[in-house]
Amino acid sequence: MAQISSAEVVSRRSILADQHSDGLIILPAKWEEKRMEQPGWIQDATFSYFTLLNETPGAVLVIDATSQKNILFAPVSPQSFGIPIESLNLLNRPDLVERSGVDAVISMDRFMAYIQSRLDDGVARIYLDAPRRMPPRVVPDEMLVVSNFHQLWYQSLKDAFPDAEFDSIAYTIMQMRWTKSDAEIAILERNAQISAEALSSGMRAIQAGLTQRQAEGAVISACLDGGAEGPSFWPWVMTGPNAHLPELVRSFYDYENLNREYRDGELVRVDIGCMSGGYGGDVGRTVPVSGKFTDEQALIWDLLVKGYLAGLDTMKAGATFESVREASRNAILEDEHASAELKEAMVSDSGVNWHIHGVGIDSGESPAEEVFRAGSVIAYEPMFTHREHAYYLEDMILITTSGSRILTTQLPYTAAEMELFLEDHE
């Protein structure tokens, strides 16, 4: 399996330091243990990107850009069930230090003195990461936040070093992660194929009378059978009204994950991904529960596919997101079979949501800018609701200098292809 080298991660830190050469860049790892229901412990994406250390809770990376030094501050051994885990103490793990390529590992009890000494030496500011999507405050404005990992670090450092200047480094990190290295692409290609196979398993598990939970299980099993560590996010195999986006997102706060029996005549949004090598995956399709689309469903689905593939044809380095969306909309308008009313509904401001995002350490990465770069790995995922049905389509796609390449291969597109795919399994 392809792996990221220590030389690559050292280069990432050097690039970051060069662009913020007047300060200290402080990047903390996650500190809490995984929840019992999680398939595995997931490191903070930024800490992982700049250290390769996915098993070091509570550590803090300090990139001292003014001196070109990279120091890892190691906490005491973490505990689980009250048992100290000495094997995760960085001070006792030279192999982890070698993998990260840092200059030194220092006990956490020297962190405060080190930061203060560098500020005393004239370092201009402290740089911190920020969340890609701002979480809700959950408390009144008069209170300090209680649940935002990045904001908690900012508040704590601000209290500890009140005279220091603080700035965000989030945009620079987003720019760096938007273009993938050859090693990252190799990992993502593998994840894409595992995810495509897991999607196939999930789609073929759908039948009237079974539940969404049963299809979720088929996806998870296929991820593991394919060699992944597990799902990059819990599978969405939502049927009927649950597939509509405003209801779909309620699953994040629902104990049963909107569990519901599949019913003939309904459509299922299948949106899944498998993770391995520290990176995610993301792919999806719309599946008729009965195995057959109605005439209207097939017409709409094929029209969505037509617009989607036209957009893919225009993807290449330097192209804008809007140019791809415009190509998709134009292909729909030029269709000779659909009614003018349907075509207008799909290209209107409230029609298809031609969503594009990156795929990397996070299965859903925010783009630094709405322009494709050679080496970007993206997901194109149009979403459309028509009457009671929701339509959804997604692939992982590698952007090249001359075009694009679909990574999630061997999957059906048109209504006829989907029906044949489902029929072959019967």
Backbone torsions as a table, in degrees:
resi	resn	phi	psi	omega
1	MET	NA	138.1	177.8
2	ALA	-63.6	145.6	178.7
3	GLN	-136.3	154.0	174.5
4	ILE	-79.4	132.7	-178.9
5	SER	-84.9	157.9	175.7
6	SER	-63.0	-32.6	178.4
7	ALA	-62.8	-38.1	179.3
8	GLU	-66.2	-41.7	-177.9
9	VAL	-72.1	-32.2	173.4
10	VAL	-62.8	-40.7	177.9
11	SER	-63.4	-39.2	178.2
12	ARG	-60.0	-44.8	-179.5
13	ARG	-65.5	-36.8	179.8
14	SER	-64.9	-41.9	178.1
15	ILE	-62.4	-44.2	179.7
16	LEU	-62.7	-43.4	-179.6
17	ALA	-65.8	-39.3	-179.8
18	ASP	-62.1	-34.3	-178.0
19	GLN	-84.0	-11.1	178.9
20	HIS	-138.0	59.6	-167.9
21	SER	-77.9	-0.4	-176.2
22	ASP	-102.8	9.8	-173.2
23	GLY	-150.2	-170.4	175.0
24	LEU	-105.2	129.0	176.9
25	ILE	-102.9	117.5	-175.6
26	ILE	-111.9	117.5	-176.4
27	LEU	-125.2	103.7	-178.3
28	PRO	-85.2	149.3	170.1
29	ALA	-82.5	163.6	170.8
30	LYS	-64.9	148.9	-177.9
31	TRP	-113.3	-25.4	-174.7
32	GLU	-80.7	151.2	176.7
33	GLU	-73.1	162.4	179.5
34	LYS	-67.0	151.4	172.5
35	ARG	-71.6	152.3	-176.0
36	MET	-57.8	-33.5	-175.6
37	GLU	-83.2	-7.5	178.3
38	GLN	-76.2	145.2	-179.8
39	PRO	-71.7	-22.4	-180.0
40	GLY	-169.9	163.4	179.5
41	TRP	-77.9	131.7	-177.7
42	ILE	-112.6	118.9	179.2
43	GLN	-70.6	156.7	171.5
44	ASP	-58.0	131.9	-172.5
45	ALA	-61.1	-41.9	-178.5
46	THR	-67.9	-43.6	178.0
47	PHE	-60.9	-43.1	178.6
48	SER	-61.9	-43.0	-177.0
49	TYR	-61.5	-33.9	-175.7
50	PHE	-102.9	3.0	179.6
51	THR	-134.3	-24.9	-170.6
52	LEU	68.2	10.5	-175.6
53	LEU	-98.7	101.7	-178.6
54	ASN	-101.0	9.1	-178.4
55	GLU	-135.4	36.3	-176.7
56	THR	-128.7	78.2	179.9
57	PRO	-66.8	140.9	172.7
58	GLY	83.0	-5.3	179.3
59	ALA	-74.7	161.2	177.9
60	VAL	-134.1	125.1	174.8
61	LEU	-93.2	127.4	173.6
62	VAL	-114.7	114.7	174.1
63	ILE	-95.5	105.0	-179.1
64	ASP	-86.9	90.5	-172.4
65	ALA	-65.3	-28.9	-177.8
66	THR	-71.3	-27.3	-179.7
67	SER	-113.5	-0.4	-178.6
68	GLN	57.3	39.5	176.8
69	LYS	-112.3	142.4	177.2
70	ASN	-119.8	115.8	-174.5
71	ILE	-121.5	133.8	177.3
72	LEU	-106.4	120.6	178.2
73	PHE	-94.7	124.4	-172.3
74	ALA	-103.6	126.2	176.6
75	PRO	-79.1	177.7	172.1
76	VAL	-64.8	165.6	-179.0
77	SER	-58.5	132.7	177.3
78	PRO	-67.8	163.2	178.9
79	GLN	-124.5	149.2	171.2
80	SER	-139.0	130.0	-173.4
81	PHE	55.4	30.1	178.7
82	GLY	79.2	5.0	-177.0
83	ILE	-102.4	121.1	177.3
84	PRO	-65.2	137.0	-179.9
85	ILE	-106.0	86.6	-174.4
86	GLU	-65.3	-26.5	-178.6
87	SER	-68.5	-12.8	178.3
88	LEU	-100.9	7.1	176.6
89	ASN	-78.1	113.7	-175.7
90	LEU	-59.9	-27.9	-179.3
91	LEU	-67.3	-17.6	179.9
92	ASN	-109.7	12.2	-174.1
93	ARG	-126.9	77.0	178.4
94	PRO	-61.8	-25.5	179.1
95	ASP	-65.8	-38.2	178.0
96	LEU	-69.9	-37.3	178.1
97	VAL	-63.0	-43.7	179.8
98	GLU	-63.2	-39.8	-180.0
99	ARG	-63.3	-37.9	-177.1
100	SER	-80.1	-23.2	179.0
101	GLY	69.2	23.3	178.7
102	VAL	-76.8	164.2	-178.0
103	ASP	-80.5	-29.5	-177.0
104	ALA	-159.9	153.3	171.1
105	VAL	-118.8	126.6	-174.3
106	ILE	-128.0	146.2	178.6
107	SER	-61.9	143.5	-178.1
108	MET	-60.1	-24.9	-178.4
109	ASP	-69.9	-4.8	175.8
110	ARG	-103.8	2.9	-176.6
111	PHE	-61.1	-50.6	-176.6
112	MET	-59.9	-45.7	-177.8
113	ALA	-65.0	-38.1	-179.4
114	TYR	-65.3	-48.4	-178.5
115	ILE	-61.7	-43.7	-178.9
116	GLN	-64.2	-38.7	-179.3
117	SER	-66.1	-37.3	178.9
118	ARG	-70.2	-36.4	174.9
119	LEU	-65.5	-39.6	177.5
120	ASP	-63.7	-29.5	179.0
121	ASP	-77.8	-4.1	175.9
122	GLY	105.4	9.3	175.9
123	VAL	-58.9	132.2	-168.2
124	ALA	-73.2	-41.9	-172.9
125	ARG	-157.7	168.7	176.4
126	ILE	-111.7	129.4	179.7
127	TYR	-105.8	137.8	179.4
128	LEU	-132.2	155.0	174.3
129	ASP	-78.2	169.0	177.6
130	ALA	-138.5	157.0	-180.0
131	PRO	-67.0	146.5	177.8
132	ARG	-71.1	-31.5	173.1
133	ARG	-128.2	121.4	-176.6
134	MET	-67.1	121.5	178.5
135	PRO	-74.8	159.6	178.9
136	PRO	-64.0	150.5	-178.4
137	ARG	-67.5	-38.9	-178.4
138	VAL	65.2	-9.1	176.1
139	VAL	-128.1	160.7	178.4
140	PRO	-60.3	158.0	-178.2
141	ASP	-60.7	-26.1	-178.9
142	GLU	-72.5	-13.1	-178.9
143	MET	-102.6	153.7	171.1
144	LEU	-71.4	149.9	178.8
145	VAL	-63.6	153.2	-176.2
146	VAL	-122.3	-6.2	-173.3
147	SER	-134.5	2.7	-177.6
148	ASN	-96.9	109.4	-175.7
149	PHE	-52.0	-50.2	-176.7
150	HIS	-69.0	-41.3	-179.2
151	GLN	-68.5	-34.7	176.7
152	LEU	-62.6	-41.0	177.9
153	TRP	-65.5	-41.3	178.6
154	TYR	-61.5	-47.5	-179.3
155	GLN	-60.6	-43.2	-177.7
156	SER	-66.2	-44.0	179.1
157	LEU	-68.2	-37.3	178.4
158	LYS	-63.2	-39.8	177.1
159	ASP	-68.1	-37.2	-177.3
160	ALA	-75.3	-33.1	-177.8
161	PHE	-129.6	72.4	-171.7
162	PRO	-64.5	-21.6	-178.2
163	ASP	-90.8	-5.0	-178.4
164	ALA	-78.9	151.9	172.8
165	GLU	-93.7	139.5	-177.2
166	PHE	-120.1	146.7	178.8
167	ASP	-149.5	157.3	179.4
168	SER	-90.5	142.0	176.6
169	ILE	-112.7	10.9	-172.2
170	ALA	-60.8	-41.9	-175.9
171	TYR	-65.5	-40.4	178.4
172	THR	-61.2	-41.6	179.6
173	ILE	-65.5	-40.9	177.4
174	MET	-60.5	-41.2	178.3
175	GLN	-62.8	-42.3	-178.9
176	MET	-65.5	-41.5	-176.9
177	ARG	-75.5	-16.4	-178.3
178	TRP	-67.4	-29.8	177.8
179	THR	-109.8	124.4	-174.8
180	LYS	-94.9	148.5	174.6
181	SER	-79.4	171.0	178.2
182	ASP	-59.8	-39.7	-179.6
183	ALA	-66.7	-40.7	177.8
184	GLU	-64.1	-42.8	179.8
185	ILE	-61.4	-40.3	179.2
186	ALA	-62.2	-41.4	178.1
187	ILE	-65.0	-44.7	-177.8
188	LEU	-67.9	-33.6	175.4
189	GLU	-62.1	-43.6	178.6
190	ARG	-63.5	-45.1	179.7
191	ASN	-62.9	-35.7	179.3
192	ALA	-62.5	-42.9	-179.7
193	GLN	-68.9	-40.9	176.2
194	ILE	-62.2	-41.9	-179.5
195	SER	-65.1	-39.5	178.5
196	ALA	-62.7	-40.6	178.5
197	GLU	-67.9	-37.7	177.7
198	ALA	-68.0	-36.3	175.6
199	LEU	-61.9	-44.0	178.4
200	SER	-58.1	-43.3	179.5
201	SER	-64.1	-42.7	179.3
202	GLY	-64.2	-42.1	-179.7
203	MET	-64.5	-39.1	-177.6
204	ARG	-77.5	-11.4	177.0
205	ALA	-85.0	-7.1	-176.2
206	ILE	-83.8	125.2	172.4
207	GLN	-160.7	154.0	-177.6
208	ALA	-56.3	137.0	178.8
209	GLY	95.5	-24.6	174.6
210	LEU	-84.0	171.0	-175.5
211	THR	-112.0	161.7	175.3
212	GLN	-56.3	-39.7	-179.4
213	ARG	-58.7	-38.1	-179.7
214	GLN	-66.4	-38.5	176.6
215	ALA	-69.3	-35.9	175.7
216	GLU	-58.7	-43.1	179.3
217	GLY	-61.9	-38.0	178.7
218	ALA	-63.7	-38.7	178.9
219	VAL	-65.4	-48.1	-178.6
220	ILE	-59.6	-45.1	-179.7
221	SER	-60.6	-41.3	-178.9
222	ALA	-68.8	-35.7	175.2
223	CYS	-58.5	-47.8	-178.1
224	LEU	-68.1	-42.0	178.8
225	ASP	-63.1	-29.4	-179.5
226	GLY	-80.8	-5.5	178.0
227	GLY	101.9	5.7	177.5
228	ALA	-80.8	167.3	176.4
229	GLU	-81.3	-18.0	-177.8
230	GLY	153.9	-166.5	179.0
231	PRO	-77.0	145.2	174.8
232	SER	-79.1	-16.9	167.7
233	PHE	-157.4	155.7	-177.8
234	TRP	-64.1	133.8	-172.7
235	PRO	-58.1	141.6	169.5
236	TRP	-104.0	113.0	175.1
237	VAL	-131.1	59.2	-170.1
238	MET	-85.7	136.6	-175.0
239	THR	-113.6	152.0	174.7
240	GLY	55.6	-129.2	-178.0
241	PRO	-65.1	-24.0	179.2
242	ASN	-67.5	-19.4	-178.0
243	ALA	-82.6	-8.8	177.8
244	HIS	-76.9	131.4	-169.0
245	LEU	-52.6	-45.9	-179.6
246	PRO	-59.6	-31.6	177.1
247	GLU	-84.5	-37.1	-178.4
248	LEU	-53.2	-45.8	-175.6
249	VAL	-69.9	-14.9	176.2
250	ARG	-65.9	-17.8	-180.0
251	SER	-59.6	-25.2	179.7
252	PHE	-67.9	-13.5	-179.9
253	TYR	-124.4	22.7	-175.5
254	ASP	-121.1	122.8	-177.2
255	TYR	-58.4	-38.2	-178.5
256	GLU	-90.1	3.8	-180.0
257	ASN	54.9	37.5	-178.9
258	LEU	59.9	31.5	-176.6
259	ASN	-56.1	138.9	-174.0
260	ARG	-162.4	148.5	177.0
261	GLU	-73.9	143.5	173.9
262	TYR	-74.8	140.3	-177.8
263	ARG	-128.1	137.5	177.7
264	ASP	-55.0	141.4	180.0
265	GLY	95.3	-19.2	-179.5
266	GLU	-90.4	161.2	174.6
267	LEU	-109.5	148.9	-177.9
268	VAL	-116.4	128.4	170.7
269	ARG	-85.6	115.3	177.7
270	VAL	-110.0	112.2	-175.2
271	ASP	-133.8	108.1	-170.4
272	ILE	-141.4	170.2	174.5
273	GLY	-165.6	151.5	177.2
274	CYS	-117.3	147.3	-177.7
275	MET	-118.3	143.4	170.9
276	SER	-163.0	160.6	179.0
277	GLY	63.1	19.2	-179.1
278	GLY	82.7	6.0	-177.9
279	TYR	-125.4	162.2	-175.1
280	GLY	-105.8	-170.4	175.5
281	GLY	-150.2	163.0	-177.7
282	ASP	-164.6	121.7	-178.2
283	VAL	-156.9	153.6	-178.6
284	GLY	-162.3	163.2	177.2
285	ARG	-151.5	170.0	172.0
286	THR	-109.0	131.3	-172.9
287	VAL	-124.5	130.6	173.0
288	PRO	-78.0	129.7	-177.5
289	VAL	-57.7	-39.8	-176.7
290	SER	-75.2	-10.1	-174.5
291	GLY	90.7	-7.5	-179.6
292	LYS	-133.9	135.1	171.8
293	PHE	-78.3	147.4	166.5
294	THR	-70.0	167.4	-179.7
295	ASP	-58.0	-43.1	-179.5
296	GLU	-67.8	-43.2	178.4
297	GLN	-60.3	-43.4	-179.7
298	ALA	-63.9	-40.1	179.2
299	LEU	-62.1	-47.4	-178.6
300	ILE	-67.0	-44.1	-179.0
301	TRP	-62.0	-46.5	-179.8
302	ASP	-64.9	-32.8	176.9
303	LEU	-68.1	-40.0	176.9
304	LEU	-64.3	-43.4	178.3
305	VAL	-61.6	-41.9	-179.9
306	LYS	-60.2	-46.9	178.0
307	GLY	-64.4	-40.0	179.9
308	TYR	-60.6	-49.9	-177.7
309	LEU	-66.8	-33.1	176.1
310	ALA	-65.0	-37.8	176.5
311	GLY	-65.1	-41.5	177.9
312	LEU	-59.5	-36.9	-177.7
313	ASP	-63.8	-22.3	-178.3
314	THR	-97.8	-4.4	-178.1
315	MET	-73.9	129.5	173.4
316	LYS	-168.5	166.5	179.1
317	ALA	-57.1	131.8	179.5
318	GLY	95.6	-19.8	178.0
319	ALA	-72.5	150.4	178.7
320	THR	-93.6	157.7	175.4
321	PHE	-58.1	-42.2	-175.7
322	GLU	-65.0	-34.4	178.5
323	SER	-65.6	-35.0	177.3
324	VAL	-69.0	-45.0	178.9
325	ARG	-61.8	-39.3	-179.9
326	GLU	-65.1	-39.9	176.7
327	ALA	-62.6	-39.3	178.2
328	SER	-64.7	-45.2	179.9
329	ARG	-64.7	-41.3	-179.5
330	ASN	-62.8	-39.3	179.6
331	ALA	-62.9	-36.5	177.5
332	ILE	-68.3	-44.4	-179.2
333	LEU	-63.7	-29.4	-177.7
334	GLU	-83.7	-6.1	-178.5
335	ASP	-64.3	138.8	-175.7
336	GLU	-96.7	-3.9	-174.0
337	HIS	-103.7	-35.7	-176.9
338	ALA	-78.7	154.6	178.9
339	SER	-71.0	155.0	177.5
340	ALA	-60.7	-34.9	-179.6
341	GLU	-63.8	-45.2	-179.7
342	LEU	-66.5	-44.3	-179.0
343	LYS	-61.8	-41.6	179.4
344	GLU	-65.1	-38.1	178.7
345	ALA	-63.2	-35.9	-176.6
346	MET	-78.1	-27.5	-177.6
347	VAL	-101.3	-1.4	179.8
348	SER	-71.0	170.4	-179.8
349	ASP	-60.0	-29.2	179.4
350	SER	-100.4	13.6	-178.0
351	GLY	-85.7	-129.0	-177.5
352	VAL	-66.6	132.6	171.8
353	ASN	-91.8	103.3	-177.5
354	TRP	-85.9	73.6	-172.1
355	HIS	-80.2	139.8	178.0
356	ILE	-132.0	133.3	175.0
357	HIS	-145.4	166.0	177.3
358	GLY	-84.8	160.2	173.8
359	VAL	-128.5	129.0	-178.6
360	GLY	-163.1	-128.9	174.6
361	ILE	-57.7	-43.2	169.0
362	ASP	-91.0	140.6	178.6
363	SER	-69.1	-21.5	174.8
364	GLY	-126.7	97.0	-178.3
365	GLU	-102.7	138.6	176.3
366	SER	-74.9	132.2	177.7
367	PRO	-71.0	145.0	177.4
368	ALA	-69.4	-29.6	179.3
369	GLU	-157.4	159.1	-177.4
370	GLU	-88.8	53.7	176.3
371	VAL	-136.6	134.0	179.1
372	PHE	-76.9	142.1	175.7
373	ARG	-122.0	146.8	174.9
374	ALA	-59.4	126.0	-177.0
375	GLY	99.9	-6.7	173.8
376	SER	-71.0	139.5	170.7
377	VAL	-114.4	118.6	-172.3
378	ILE	-125.5	164.8	170.5
379	ALA	-119.4	127.3	175.4
380	TYR	-104.1	118.9	-171.9
381	GLU	-137.1	83.5	175.2
382	PRO	-67.9	142.7	178.9
383	MET	-131.6	133.7	-178.1
384	PHE	-146.2	134.9	176.0
385	THR	-115.1	128.2	178.1
386	HIS	-133.1	114.7	-174.4
387	ARG	55.4	-123.4	-175.1
388	GLU	-89.4	-1.7	-172.7
389	HIS	-109.9	144.3	176.9
390	ALA	-114.2	136.3	-177.5
391	TYR	-117.9	139.5	-173.4
392	TYR	-151.1	141.4	-177.3
393	LEU	-150.4	139.5	-177.9
394	GLU	-160.0	141.6	171.3
395	ASP	-136.1	160.1	165.9
396	MET	-91.0	132.9	-170.7
397	ILE	-135.1	132.1	175.5
398	LEU	-94.8	127.9	178.3
399	ILE	-89.9	133.4	178.1
400	THR	-121.8	175.3	-179.6
401	THR	-65.5	-28.4	-175.5
402	SER	-106.9	-8.7	-177.8
403	GLY	173.9	-135.8	-179.4
404	SER	-148.4	162.4	-180.0
405	ARG	-138.5	123.9	178.1
406	ILE	-72.1	128.3	-179.4
407	LEU	-93.5	-28.5	179.5
408	THR	-90.9	82.8	-171.6
409	THR	-92.3	174.5	175.9
410	GLN	64.3	34.7	179.0
411	LEU	-119.6	148.7	179.8
412	PRO	-74.7	153.0	175.0
413	TYR	-117.7	-72.0	-172.7
414	THR	-65.5	166.1	178.1
415	ALA	-58.6	-43.1	179.8
416	ALA	-63.0	-41.7	178.9
417	GLU	-65.1	-40.9	179.3
418	MET	-64.7	-44.0	-179.8
419	GLU	-64.1	-39.9	177.7
420	LEU	-66.1	-39.9	177.6
421	PHE	-59.3	-45.5	-178.9
422	LEU	-72.2	-35.3	179.5
423	GLU	-67.1	-38.0	-179.0
424	ASP	-62.9	-21.3	-178.8
425	HIS	-85.2	-20.2	-174.7
426	GLU	-69.3	NA	NA
